[in-house]
Amino acid sequence: MTRKIGVIGMGNVGAAAAHYIVSAGLADELVLIEKREAKVTADAMDFNDALANLPWHMNIYVNDYSKLKDADVIISAIGNIKLQDNPTDDRFAELPFTAKQVPIVAKKIKESGFNGKIVVITNPVDVITSIYQQVTGLPKKHVIGTGTLLDSARMRRAVSEKLGIDSRSVVGYNLGEHGNSQFTAWSTVRVLGKPITQIAKEKNLDLDALDKAARTGGFTVFHGKKYTNYGVATAAVRLAYTIMSDARTELPVSNYREEYGTYLSYPAIVGQDGILEQLQLDLTDEELKKLQISANYIKTKFAESMGK
C-alpha cells in the first residue's frame, strides 16, 4: 500500500519535517506545498539528489493540491517566524498572519477531496487546529495538533539533565496550550518508576524552575538562532507516522476535549483513525485549575480569530 504525506509550508520547520521523512524513508510519495515556487522546487531537487544515496525510492510532487486527495497525512507548517521575535515570547503573535492564511489553505485541502488526517504544527497550534477542523469539515479526531508533544519532551530533557539520566527514562506530560499558559502536570511525571515529587524531595529539585525550563525552552532555542525546527519537526513526523502505522500510542497532543470545548493538549491514544481514545488523568485540584485557565485562554483567542 502506497504511503503518502503532504507538507504544507516549506520554511525552517516544514523543510526539516520533509527531510526527516525523506531520510528515514517514511513515505512512498511526498507532496510539498509552498508559496515560494523557487524555494520548494529547489528543496524537491535537493531531496531527489539525496535519494540517490538512500536505499529507497520516493516520488516527490511540488505545489499540486490535487495530489493531496489520497494522502494519508498532511502536515501543516505554515507560519511567519519573524513574528515570533516579540518581547513577550508569545506564540499568538503569529495569529494575525496564520488566521488569514490557514482558511485559504484549508479550503484548497477540502477542494482536493482529501479525507485523511491533518497534523498541525502552525502556531498558535491549538487555535489553528480548530480553524483547520472547522474549514475542512473533517472529523475532530482526524485533525490533531502537535501541541505539547514537544513541550513534554523539553520537560523530560530538563529533568533528565538535572538527574544525569536519559530523557527517555522520564515519563509525564505538559498539558494545556502550546504556549505560555501550559504547565507541567507533575502528578503525571515518573522517573525510574518513582513519582517526581518523591525524587524532588530526595534530590532537592526545584520543580518550578524545571517547569519554566520546559515552558520557555522553545524561546531559548529561538533567541539563539531566530527559529526552532528540529524538535517540533520530529514531533510532527512522529505523530504522522504514529497515524500511518496505526501504532496506537499514548501521546500528549492537541485534541478536541468536549469537557473544555476546545482543542488543547491532553494525552490520547493515536492510531490510523486519528484520536482513538482520550485518556482521563487523575490530576490535582491545582492542575485542574491551570488546565481550565489554559482552555479558557485558547477559546478566547479562537473566538477573536473568528471575529466572534
BELBELKA-V177247 format. One line per field, one symbol per residue. ss: DSSP state (2 for helix, 1 for strand, 0 for the rest). Layout:
# BELBELKA-V177247
ss=???
This chain:
# BELBELKA-V177247
ss=00011111000222222222222200001111100022222222222222200000001111002222000011110000222200000022222222222222222222200000111100002222222222220002221110002222222222222220002221111111000000111111111001122222222000222222222222222222200002222222222222220000111111111000011111111110011111000000222222222222222222222000
